[in-house]
Amino acid sequence: LVREGRAQGWRRIEWETGDENLIAQRLYDRIASLDPVKRYRIDLA
C-alpha cells in the first residue's frame, strides 16, 4: 500500500482501529506514527 501511495503521489495513509485492538496496534506502532487527534461522533439514527 505504501508503494502504491508513493506511486500515486498520496500525501499520507490514514486508518483507525478500536481501543481494544491491541494486537493490531502493536503492528501499527512499529510502522506508523500515532495521530494525537481524538475522534468524536454523534449518532443520529
C-alpha positions, -999 to +999 in steps of 0.1 A: +000+000+000+029+024+008+044+017-026+012+023-044+006+055-024+040+069-033+035+060-069+001+078-069+015+109-051-006+104-020+005+126+010-004+100+037-022+068+045-046+070+075-067+044+092-085+039+125-087+010+150-106+003+181-091+008+216-094-029+222-075-040+191-042-043+209-025-069+186-030-047+156-019-016+175+014-033+182+020-036+144+008-001+138+031+013+164+061-002+145+051+011+111+034+044+116+031+074+139+001+078+162-021+108+153-029+127+186-063+138+174-092+120+190-124+115+170-159+121+183-193+114+168-230+119+174-251+090+162-284+103+148-301+070+140 
